Amino acid sequence: MIYGKRLKDLREEKGLKQYEIAELLNFHKNGYGQFERETTLLPIKHLNTLCNIFNVSLRLLI
């Protein structure tokens, strides 16, 4: 999978830290990093929120 790199690139383009995205998703401060490292699958229910945060379509996110 390559969604982890895409998530990291989008986050960095916005100038956000992992813990800031984690807070927006109501995760533990290290929780979001697991998605970028692809050690945990990103729950579908959070895709729309991430699309809004990064201002991208779902197609560009995954």
N, CA, C, O and CB atoms as a CASP TS submission, in Angstrom:
PFRMAT TS
TARGET T0000
AUTHOR 0000-0000-0000
METHOD Language model
MODEL 1
PARENT N/A
ATOM      1  N   MET     1       0.841  -1.194   0.000  1.00  0.00           N
ATOM      2  CA  MET     1       0.000   0.000   0.000  1.00  0.00           C
ATOM      3  C   MET     1       0.874   1.241   0.000  1.00  0.00           C
ATOM      4  O   MET     1       2.012   1.224   0.469  1.00  0.00           O
ATOM      5  CB  MET     1      -0.950   0.007   1.216  1.00  0.00           C
ATOM      6  N   ILE     2       0.325   2.298  -0.528  1.00  0.00           N
ATOM      7  CA  ILE     2       1.079   3.545  -0.558  1.00  0.00           C
ATOM      8  C   ILE     2       0.294   4.715   0.047  1.00  0.00           C
ATOM      9  O   ILE     2       0.710   5.868  -0.069  1.00  0.00           O
ATOM     10  CB  ILE     2       1.472   3.873  -1.988  1.00  0.00           C
ATOM     11  N   TYR     3      -0.835   4.420   0.690  1.00  0.00           N
ATOM     12  CA  TYR     3      -1.613   5.522   1.231  1.00  0.00           C
ATOM     13  C   TYR     3      -0.884   6.229   2.365  1.00  0.00           C
ATOM     14  O   TYR     3      -1.128   7.413   2.599  1.00  0.00           O
ATOM     15  CB  TYR     3      -2.954   5.022   1.715  1.00  0.00           C
ATOM     16  N   GLY     4      -0.007   5.548   3.067  1.00  0.00           N
ATOM     17  CA  GLY     4       0.728   6.161   4.166  1.00  0.00           C
ATOM     18  C   GLY     4       1.599   7.314   3.701  1.00  0.00           C
ATOM     19  O   GLY     4       1.633   8.370   4.333  1.00  0.00           O
ATOM     20  N   LYS     5       2.296   7.114   2.610  1.00  0.00           N
ATOM     21  CA  LYS     5       3.136   8.184   2.062  1.00  0.00           C
ATOM     22  C   LYS     5       2.281   9.348   1.601  1.00  0.00           C
ATOM     23  O   LYS     5       2.641  10.508   1.797  1.00  0.00           O
ATOM     24  CB  LYS     5       3.993   7.665   0.897  1.00  0.00           C
ATOM     25  N   ARG     6       1.161   9.042   0.996  1.00  0.00           N
ATOM     26  CA  ARG     6       0.262  10.106   0.538  1.00  0.00           C
ATOM     27  C   ARG     6      -0.260  10.909   1.725  1.00  0.00           C
ATOM     28  O   ARG     6      -0.310  12.138   1.661  1.00  0.00           O
ATOM     29  CB  ARG     6      -0.916   9.514  -0.267  1.00  0.00           C
ATOM     30  N   LEU     7      -0.650  10.236   2.803  1.00  0.00           N
ATOM     31  CA  LEU     7      -1.119  10.936   3.996  1.00  0.00           C
ATOM     32  C   LEU     7      -0.030  11.849   4.556  1.00  0.00           C
ATOM     33  O   LEU     7      -0.294  12.990   4.934  1.00  0.00           O
ATOM     34  CB  LEU     7      -1.569   9.929   5.063  1.00  0.00           C
ATOM     35  N   LYS     8       1.183  11.336   4.604  1.00  0.00           N
ATOM     36  CA  LYS     8       2.296  12.128   5.123  1.00  0.00           C
ATOM     37  C   LYS     8       2.543  13.347   4.242  1.00  0.00           C
ATOM     38  O   LYS     8       2.714  14.455   4.750  1.00  0.00           O
ATOM     39  CB  LYS     8       3.570  11.273   5.218  1.00  0.00           C
ATOM     40  N   ASP     9       2.562  13.150   2.932  1.00  0.00           N
ATOM     41  CA  ASP     9       2.791  14.262   2.011  1.00  0.00           C
ATOM     42  C   ASP     9       1.715  15.340   2.159  1.00  0.00           C
ATOM     43  O   ASP     9       2.027  16.529   2.206  1.00  0.00           O
ATOM     44  CB  ASP     9       2.828  13.753   0.567  1.00  0.00           C
ATOM     45  N   LEU    10       0.462  14.925   2.232  1.00  0.00           N
ATOM     46  CA  LEU    10      -0.634  15.880   2.380  1.00  0.00           C
ATOM     47  C   LEU    10      -0.535  16.632   3.704  1.00  0.00           C
ATOM     48  O   LEU    10      -0.745  17.844   3.752  1.00  0.00           O
ATOM     49  CB  LEU    10      -1.983  15.162   2.285  1.00  0.00           C
ATOM     50  N   ARG    11      -0.218  15.918   4.765  1.00  0.00           N
ATOM     51  CA  ARG    11      -0.090  16.545   6.083  1.00  0.00           C
ATOM     52  C   ARG    11       1.023  17.581   6.074  1.00  0.00           C
ATOM     53  O   ARG    11       0.854  18.690   6.580  1.00  0.00           O
ATOM     54  CB  ARG    11       0.180  15.486   7.165  1.00  0.00           C
ATOM     55  N   GLU    12       2.155  17.214   5.498  1.00  0.00           N
ATOM     56  CA  GLU    12       3.289  18.133   5.462  1.00  0.00           C
ATOM     57  C   GLU    12       3.008  19.344   4.576  1.00  0.00           C
ATOM     58  O   GLU    12       3.459  20.449   4.876  1.00  0.00           O
ATOM     59  CB  GLU    12       4.535  17.409   4.971  1.00  0.00           C
ATOM     60  N   GLU    13       2.262  19.142   3.480  1.00  0.00           N
ATOM     61  CA  GLU    13       1.881  20.264   2.620  1.00  0.00           C
ATOM     62  C   GLU    13       1.050  21.293   3.381  1.00  0.00           C
ATOM     63  O   GLU    13       1.144  22.493   3.123  1.00  0.00           O
ATOM     64  CB  GLU    13       1.100  19.761   1.404  1.00  0.00           C
ATOM     65  N   LYS    14       0.239  20.812   4.319  1.00  0.00           N
ATOM     66  CA  LYS    14      -0.591  21.690   5.142  1.00  0.00           C
ATOM     67  C   LYS    14       0.170  22.248   6.338  1.00  0.00           C
ATOM     68  O   LYS    14      -0.347  23.104   7.057  1.00  0.00           O
ATOM     69  CB  LYS    14      -1.819  20.944   5.621  1.00  0.00           C
ATOM     70  N   GLY    15       1.391  21.771   6.556  1.00  0.00           N
ATOM     71  CA  GLY    15       2.189  22.250   7.678  1.00  0.00           C
ATOM     72  C   GLY    15       1.688  21.760   9.022  1.00  0.00           C
ATOM     73  O   GLY    15       1.854  22.434  10.039  1.00  0.00           O
ATOM     74  N   LEU    16       1.074  20.586   9.025  1.00  0.00           N
ATOM     75  CA  LEU    16       0.518  20.024  10.251  1.00  0.00           C
ATOM     76  C   LEU    16       1.406  18.924  10.809  1.00  0.00           C
ATOM     77  O   LEU    16       2.124  18.251  10.070  1.00  0.00           O
ATOM     78  CB  LEU    16      -0.880  19.485   9.998  1.00  0.00           C
ATOM     79  N   LYS    17       1.347  18.754  12.103  1.00  0.00           N
ATOM     80  CA  LYS    17       2.057  17.674  12.793  1.00  0.00           C
ATOM     81  C   LYS    17       1.106  16.494  12.941  1.00  0.00           C
ATOM     82  O   LYS    17      -0.113  16.654  12.873  1.00  0.00           O
ATOM     83  CB  LYS    17       2.593  18.142  14.192  1.00  0.00           C
ATOM     84  N   GLN    18       1.673  15.310  13.144  1.00  0.00           N
ATOM     85  CA  GLN    18       0.843  14.116  13.318  1.00  0.00           C
ATOM     86  C   GLN    18      -0.120  14.261  14.487  1.00  0.00           C
ATOM     87  O   GLN    18      -1.283  13.871  14.385  1.00  0.00           O
ATOM     88  CB  GLN    18       1.721  12.891  13.525  1.00  0.00           C
ATOM     89  N   TYR    19       0.352  14.819  15.597  1.00  0.00           N
ATOM     90  CA  TYR    19      -0.518  14.937  16.764  1.00  0.00           C
ATOM     91  C   TYR    19      -1.695  15.883  16.504  1.00  0.00           C
ATOM     92  O   TYR    19      -2.758  15.727  17.104  1.00  0.00           O
ATOM     93  CB  TYR    19       0.286  15.424  17.966  1.00  0.00           C
ATOM     94  N   GLU    20      -1.509  16.864  15.611  1.00  0.00           N
ATOM     95  CA  GLU    20      -2.605  17.776  15.288  1.00  0.00           C
ATOM     96  C   GLU    20      -3.706  17.053  14.513  1.00  0.00           C
ATOM     97  O   GLU    20      -4.892  17.264  14.765  1.00  0.00           O
ATOM     98  CB  GLU    20      -2.084  18.973  14.476  1.00  0.00           C
ATOM     99  N   ILE    21      -3.308  16.207  13.579  1.00  0.00           N
ATOM    100  CA  ILE    21      -4.301  15.409  12.849  1.00  0.00           C
ATOM    101  C   ILE    21      -4.967  14.425  13.807  1.00  0.00           C
ATOM    102  O   ILE    21      -6.179  14.223  13.744  1.00  0.00           O
ATOM    103  CB  ILE    21      -3.641  14.650  11.657  1.00  0.00           C
ATOM    104  N   ALA    22      -4.189  13.819  14.685  1.00  0.00           N
ATOM    105  CA  ALA    22      -4.748  12.884  15.668  1.00  0.00           C
ATOM    106  C   ALA    22      -5.820  13.566  16.509  1.00  0.00           C
ATOM    107  O   ALA    22      -6.868  12.976  16.774  1.00  0.00           O
ATOM    108  CB  ALA    22      -3.637  12.324  16.579  1.00  0.00           C
ATOM    109  N   GLU    23      -5.570  14.796  16.929  1.00  0.00           N
ATOM    110  CA  GLU    23      -6.561  15.529  17.722  1.00  0.00           C
ATOM    111  C   GLU    23      -7.840  15.759  16.930  1.00  0.00           C
ATOM    112  O   GLU    23      -8.939  15.622  17.470  1.00  0.00           O
ATOM    113  CB  GLU    23      -5.988  16.869  18.186  1.00  0.00           C
ATOM    114  N   LEU    24      -7.706  16.106  15.663  1.00  0.00           N
ATOM    115  CA  LEU    24      -8.884  16.341  14.829  1.00  0.00           C
ATOM    116  C   LEU    24      -9.704  15.072  14.629  1.00  0.00           C
ATOM    117  O   LEU    24     -10.919  15.135  14.438  1.00  0.00           O
ATOM    118  CB  LEU    24      -8.466  16.900  13.480  1.00  0.00           C
ATOM    119  N   LEU    25      -9.037  13.920  14.672  1.00  0.00           N
ATOM    120  CA  LEU    25      -9.721  12.638  14.499  1.00  0.00           C
ATOM    121  C   LEU    25     -10.097  11.994  15.830  1.00  0.00           C
ATOM    122  O   LEU    25     -10.655  10.897  15.855  1.00  0.00           O
ATOM    123  CB  LEU    25      -8.847  11.689  13.705  1.00  0.00           C
ATOM    124  N   ASN    26      -9.791  12.672  16.932  1.00  0.00           N
ATOM    125  CA  ASN    26     -10.060  12.158  18.289  1.00  0.00           C
ATOM    126  C   ASN    26      -9.307  10.865  18.577  1.00  0.00           C
ATOM    127  O   ASN    26      -9.847   9.938  19.180  1.00  0.00           O
ATOM    128  CB  ASN    26     -11.556  11.925  18.476  1.00  0.00           C
ATOM    129  N   PHE    27      -8.051  10.817  18.137  1.00  0.00           N
ATOM    130  CA  PHE    27      -7.169   9.685  18.418  1.00  0.00           C
ATOM    131  C   PHE    27      -6.164  10.076  19.477  1.00  0.00           C
ATOM    132  O   PHE    27      -5.980  11.255  19.777  1.00  0.00           O
ATOM    133  CB  PHE    27      -6.449   9.209  17.141  1.00  0.00           C
ATOM    134  N   HIS    28      -5.513   9.066  20.040  1.00  0.00           N
ATOM    135  CA  HIS    28      -4.359   9.303  20.893  1.00  0.00           C
ATOM    136  C   HIS    28      -3.328  10.042  20.060  1.00  0.00           C
ATOM    137  O   HIS    28      -3.297   9.875  18.841  1.00  0.00           O
ATOM    138  CB  HIS    28      -3.778   7.965  21.474  1.00  0.00           C
ATOM    139  N   LYS    29      -2.487  10.852  20.680  1.00  0.00           N
ATOM    140  CA  LYS    29      -1.575  11.709  19.911  1.00  0.00           C
ATOM    141  C   LYS    29      -0.663  10.948  18.967  1.00  0.00           C
ATOM    142  O   LYS    29      -0.209  11.515  17.973  1.00  0.00           O
ATOM    143  CB  LYS    29      -0.739  12.515  20.844  1.00  0.00           C
ATOM    144  N   ASN    30      -0.378   9.679  19.244  1.00  0.00           N
ATOM    145  CA  ASN    30       0.463   8.881  18.353  1.00  0.00           C
ATOM    146  C   ASN    30      -0.348   8.017  17.389  1.00  0.00           C
ATOM    147  O   ASN    30       0.218   7.340  16.531  1.00  0.00           O
ATOM    148  CB  ASN    30       1.380   8.002  19.168  1.00  0.00           C
ATOM    149  N   GLY    31      -1.649   8.040  17.530  1.00  0.00           N
ATOM    150  CA  GLY    31      -2.500   7.159  16.731  1.00  0.00           C
ATOM    151  C   GLY    31      -2.445   7.402  15.242  1.00  0.00           C
ATOM    152  O   GLY    31      -2.448   6.457  14.453  1.00  0.00           O
ATOM    153  N   TYR    32      -2.394   8.647  14.858  1.00  0.00           N
ATOM    154  CA  TYR    32      -2.395   8.960  13.429  1.00  0.00           C
ATOM    155  C   TYR    32      -1.126   8.465  12.739  1.00  0.00           C
ATOM    156  O   TYR    32      -1.181   8.046  11.582  1.00  0.00           O
ATOM    157  CB  TYR    32      -2.543  10.463  13.221  1.00  0.00           C
ATOM    158  N   GLY    33      -0.009   8.504  13.414  1.00  0.00           N
ATOM    159  CA  GLY    33       1.261   8.054  12.842  1.00  0.00           C
ATOM    160  C   GLY    33       1.217   6.607  12.378  1.00  0.00           C
ATOM    161  O   GLY    33       1.926   6.230  11.446  1.00  0.00           O
ATOM    162  N   GLN    34       0.391   5.801  13.021  1.00  0.00           N
ATOM    163  CA  GLN    34       0.265   4.397  12.629  1.00  0.00           C
ATOM    164  C   GLN    34      -0.312   4.273  11.222  1.00  0.00           C
ATOM    165  O   GLN    34       0.009   3.332  10.497  1.00  0.00           O
ATOM    166  CB  GLN    34      -0.619   3.638  13.631  1.00  0.00           C
ATOM    167  N   PHE    35      -1.156   5.214  10.841  1.00  0.00           N
ATOM    168  CA  PHE    35      -1.718   5.186   9.495  1.00  0.00           C
ATOM    169  C   PHE    35      -0.661   5.560   8.467  1.00  0.00           C
ATOM    170  O   PHE    35      -0.586   4.962   7.394  1.00  0.00           O
ATOM    171  CB  PHE    35      -2.919   6.134   9.391  1.00  0.00           C
ATOM    172  N   GLU    36       0.151   6.552   8.803  1.00  0.00           N
ATOM    173  CA  GLU    36       1.215   6.948   7.872  1.00  0.00           C
ATOM    174  C   GLU    36       2.261   5.846   7.721  1.00  0.00           C
ATOM    175  O   GLU    36       2.823   5.664   6.640  1.00  0.00           O
ATOM    176  CB  GLU    36       1.888   8.243   8.350  1.00  0.00           C
ATOM    177  N   ARG    37       2.519   5.120   8.787  1.00  0.00           N
ATOM    178  CA  ARG    37       3.483   4.016   8.723  1.00  0.00           C
ATOM    179  C   ARG    37       2.834   2.740   8.182  1.00  0.00           C
ATOM    180  O   ARG    37       3.513   1.747   7.921  1.00  0.00           O
ATOM    181  CB  ARG    37       4.080   3.752  10.112  1.00  0.00           C
ATOM    182  N   GLU    38       1.522   2.785   8.019  1.00  0.00           N
ATOM    183  CA  GLU    38       0.728   1.657   7.525  1.00  0.00           C
ATOM    184  C   GLU    38       0.837   0.426   8.412  1.00  0.00           C
ATOM    185  O   GLU    38       0.786  -0.707   7.933  1.00  0.00           O
ATOM    186  CB  GLU    38       1.156   1.304   6.125  1.00  0.00           C
ATOM    187  N   THR    39       0.988   0.664   9.714  1.00  0.00           N
ATOM    188  CA  THR    39       0.963  -0.450  10.660  1.00  0.00           C
ATOM    189  C   THR    39      -0.465  -0.733  11.113  1.00  0.00           C
ATOM    190  O   THR    39      -0.750  -1.792  11.673  1.00  0.00           O
ATOM    191  CB  THR    39       1.859  -0.149  11.875  1.00  0.00           C
ATOM    192  N   THR    40      -1.357   0.221  10.866  1.00  0.00           N
ATOM    193  CA  THR    40      -2.775   0.088  11.168  1.00  0.00           C
ATOM    194  C   THR    40      -3.546   0.603   9.969  1.00  0.00           C
ATOM    195  O   THR    40      -3.178   1.619   9.378  1.00  0.00           O
ATOM    196  CB  THR    40      -3.166   0.860  12.473  1.00  0.00           C
ATOM    197  N   LEU    41      -4.606  -0.089   9.610  1.00  0.00           N
ATOM    198  CA  LEU    41      -5.434   0.371   8.493  1.00  0.00           C
ATOM    199  C   LEU    41      -6.263   1.570   8.916  1.00  0.00           C
ATOM    200  O   LEU    41      -6.775   1.627  10.035  1.00  0.00           O
ATOM    201  CB  LEU    41      -6.350  -0.760   7.987  1.00  0.00           C
ATOM    202  N   LEU    42      -6.386   2.507   8.027  1.00  0.00           N
ATOM    203  CA  LEU    42      -7.176   3.705   8.270  1.00  0.00           C
ATOM    204  C   LEU    42      -8.663   3.351   8.212  1.00  0.00           C
ATOM    205  O   LEU    42      -9.131   2.842   7.194  1.00  0.00           O
ATOM    206  CB  LEU    42      -6.830   4.813   7.238  1.00  0.00           C
ATOM    207  N   PRO    43      -9.412   3.612   9.286  1.00  0.00           N
ATOM    208  CA  PRO    43     -10.845   3.311   9.266  1.00  0.00           C
ATOM    209  C   PRO    43     -11.582   4.157   8.229  1.00  0.00           C
ATOM    210  O   PRO    43     -11.330   5.354   8.096  1.00  0.00           O
ATOM    211  CB  PRO    43     -11.452   3.540  10.651  1.00  0.00           C
ATOM    212  N   ILE    44     -12.461   3.540   7.523  1.00  0.00           N
ATOM    213  CA  ILE    44     -13.225   4.219   6.472  1.00  0.00           C
ATOM    214  C   ILE    44     -13.968   5.428   7.020  1.00  0.00           C
ATOM    215  O   ILE    44     -14.105   6.434   6.324  1.00  0.00           O
ATOM    216  CB  ILE    44     -14.215   3.252   5.824  1.00  0.00           C
ATOM    217  N   LYS    45     -14.442   5.347   8.240  1.00  0.00           N
ATOM    218  CA  LYS    45     -15.234   6.444   8.797  1.00  0.00           C
ATOM    219  C   LYS    45     -14.442   7.748   8.924  1.00  0.00           C
ATOM    220  O   LYS    45     -15.042   8.809   9.093  1.00  0.00           O
ATOM    221  CB  LYS    45     -15.770   6.046  10.152  1.00  0.00           C
ATOM    222  N   HIS    46     -13.119   7.692   8.848  1.00  0.00           N
ATOM    223  CA  HIS    46     -12.299   8.892   8.976  1.00  0.00           C
ATOM    224  C   HIS    46     -11.855   9.469   7.632  1.00  0.00           C
ATOM    225  O   HIS    46     -11.240  10.535   7.593  1.00  0.00           O
ATOM    226  CB  HIS    46     -11.089   8.586   9.810  1.00  0.00           C
ATOM    227  N   LEU    47     -12.155   8.790   6.547  1.00  0.00           N
ATOM    228  CA  LEU    47     -11.720   9.252   5.233  1.00  0.00           C
ATOM    229  C   LEU    47     -12.306  10.615   4.875  1.00  0.00           C
ATOM    230  O   LEU    47     -11.591  11.480   4.369  1.00  0.00           O
ATOM    231  CB  LEU    47     -12.103   8.237   4.177  1.00  0.00           C
ATOM    232  N   ASN    48     -13.583  10.813   5.128  1.00  0.00           N
ATOM    233  CA  ASN    48     -14.218  12.089   4.788  1.00  0.00           C
ATOM    234  C   ASN    48     -13.595  13.232   5.578  1.00  0.00           C
ATOM    235  O   ASN    48     -13.356  14.308   5.032  1.00  0.00           O
ATOM    236  CB  ASN    48     -15.730  12.027   5.054  1.00  0.00           C
ATOM    237  N   THR    49     -13.333  13.004   6.847  1.00  0.00           N
ATOM    238  CA  THR    49     -12.705  14.036   7.681  1.00  0.00           C
ATOM    239  C   THR    49     -11.332  14.397   7.134  1.00  0.00           C
ATOM    240  O   THR    49     -10.990  15.576   7.040  1.00  0.00           O
ATOM    241  CB  THR    49     -12.587  13.559   9.145  1.00  0.00           C
ATOM    242  N   LEU    50     -10.547  13.397   6.776  1.00  0.00           N
ATOM    243  CA  LEU    50      -9.219  13.659   6.235  1.00  0.00           C
ATOM    244  C   LEU    50      -9.301  14.390   4.893  1.00  0.00           C
ATOM    245  O   LEU    50      -8.494  15.280   4.623  1.00  0.00           O
ATOM    246  CB  LEU    50      -8.446  12.348   6.074  1.00  0.00           C
ATOM    247  N   CYS    51     -10.259  14.024   4.062  1.00  0.00           N
ATOM    248  CA  CYS    51     -10.439  14.732   2.791  1.00  0.00           C
ATOM    249  C   CYS    51     -10.730  16.205   3.045  1.00  0.00           C
ATOM    250  O   CYS    51     -10.222  17.071   2.332  1.00  0.00           O
ATOM    251  CB  CYS    51     -11.579  14.095   1.966  1.00  0.00           C
ATOM    252  N   ASN    52     -11.535  16.489   4.045  1.00  0.00           N
ATOM    253  CA  ASN    52     -11.850  17.878   4.369  1.00  0.00           C
ATOM    254  C   ASN    52     -10.632  18.608   4.940  1.00  0.00           C
ATOM    255  O   ASN    52     -10.387  19.764   4.593  1.00  0.00           O
ATOM    256  CB  ASN    52     -13.012  17.938   5.363  1.00  0.00           C
ATOM    257  N   ILE    53      -9.883  17.957   5.795  1.00  0.00           N
ATOM    258  CA  ILE    53      -8.690  18.571   6.382  1.00  0.00           C
ATOM    259  C   ILE    53      -7.687  18.919   5.298  1.00  0.00           C
ATOM    260  O   ILE    53      -7.126  20.015   5.292  1.00  0.00           O
ATOM    261  CB  ILE    53      -8.046  17.635   7.420  1.00  0.00           C
ATOM    262  N   PHE    54      -7.463  17.991   4.381  1.00  0.00           N
ATOM    263  CA  PHE    54      -6.454  18.178   3.348  1.00  0.00           C
ATOM    264  C   PHE    54      -7.001  18.857   2.092  1.00  0.00           C
ATOM    265  O   PHE    54      -6.255  19.187   1.171  1.00  0.00           O
ATOM    266  CB  PHE    54      -5.857  16.850   2.983  1.00  0.00           C
ATOM    267  N   ASN    55      -8.321  19.057   2.077  1.00  0.00           N
ATOM    268  CA  ASN    55      -8.989  19.683   0.928  1.00  0.00           C
ATOM    269  C   ASN    55      -8.706  18.941  -0.379  1.00  0.00           C
ATOM    270  O   ASN    55      -8.311  19.537  -1.381  1.00  0.00           O
ATOM    271  CB  ASN    55      -8.549  21.138   0.797  1.00  0.00           C
ATOM    272  N   VAL    56      -8.919  17.629  -0.337  1.00  0.00           N
ATOM    273  CA  VAL    56      -8.732  16.775  -1.507  1.00  0.00           C
ATOM    274  C   VAL    56      -9.934  15.854  -1.645  1.00  0.00           C
ATOM    275  O   VAL    56     -10.709  15.677  -0.706  1.00  0.00           O
ATOM    276  CB  VAL    56      -7.416  15.954  -1.399  1.00  0.00           C
ATOM    277  N   SER    57     -10.077  15.273  -2.823  1.00  0.00           N
ATOM    278  CA  SER    57     -11.132  14.282  -3.032  1.00  0.00           C
ATOM    279  C   SER    57     -10.647  12.943  -2.489  1.00  0.00           C
ATOM    280  O   SER    57      -9.452  12.737  -2.281  1.00  0.00           O
ATOM    281  CB  SER    57     -11.517  14.167  -4.547  1.00  0.00           C
ATOM    282  N   LEU    58     -11.570  12.063  -2.270  1.00  0.00           N
ATOM    283  CA  LEU    58     -11.234  10.729  -1.786  1.00  0.00           C
ATOM    284  C   LEU    58     -10.285  10.032  -2.746  1.00  0.00           C
ATOM    285  O   LEU    58      -9.392   9.300  -2.320  1.00  0.00           O
ATOM    286  CB  LEU    58     -12.500   9.891  -1.593  1.00  0.00           C
ATOM    287  N   ARG    59     -10.471  10.251  -4.010  1.00  0.00           N
ATOM    288  CA  ARG    59      -9.605   9.624  -5.019  1.00  0.00           C
ATOM    289  C   ARG    59      -8.146  10.013  -4.824  1.00  0.00           C
ATOM    290  O   ARG    59      -7.257   9.184  -5.021  1.00  0.00           O
ATOM    291  CB  ARG    59     -10.060  10.013  -6.427  1.00  0.00           C
ATOM    292  N   LEU    60      -7.885  11.256  -4.442  1.00  0.00           N
ATOM    293  CA  LEU    60      -6.515  11.722  -4.223  1.00  0.00           C
ATOM    294  C   LEU    60      -5.938  11.275  -2.883  1.00  0.00           C
ATOM    295  O   LEU    60      -4.721  11.249  -2.696  1.00  0.00           O
ATOM    296  CB  LEU    60      -6.470  13.225  -4.309  1.00  0.00           C
ATOM    297  N   LEU    61      -6.815  10.927  -1.964  1.00  0.00           N
ATOM    298  CA  LEU    61      -6.363  10.526  -0.641  1.00  0.00           C
ATOM    299  C   LEU    61      -5.833   9.110  -0.637  1.00  0.00           C
ATOM    300  O   LEU    61      -4.810   8.829  -0.012  1.00  0.00           O
ATOM    301  CB  LEU    61      -7.484  10.657   0.358  1.00  0.00           C
ATOM    302  N   ILE    62      -6.521   8.212  -1.332  1.00  0.00           N
ATOM    303  CA  ILE    62      -6.106   6.808  -1.322  1.00  0.00           C
ATOM    304  C   ILE    62      -5.653   6.419  -2.656  1.00  0.00           C
ATOM    305  O   ILE    62      -5.259   5.271  -2.863  1.00  0.00           O
ATOM    306  CB  ILE    62      -7.209   5.896  -0.871  1.00  0.00           C
TER
END
